[in-house]
Amino acid sequence: MENSNRKPGWIKRVWRWWRSPSRLALGTLLLIGFIGGIIFWGGFN
């Protein structure tokens, strides 16, 4: 029962942290870098 009550709070905290503009920009850069890295790595294999 504690887990089901804790999870939405955790998701809400992560969402609030992620929504700040600087973190959103950082997350976008990380996502683009991750996808670009996979494409680059796949090109050599």
Long-range contacts (C-beta under 8 A, 24 or more apart in sequence): none
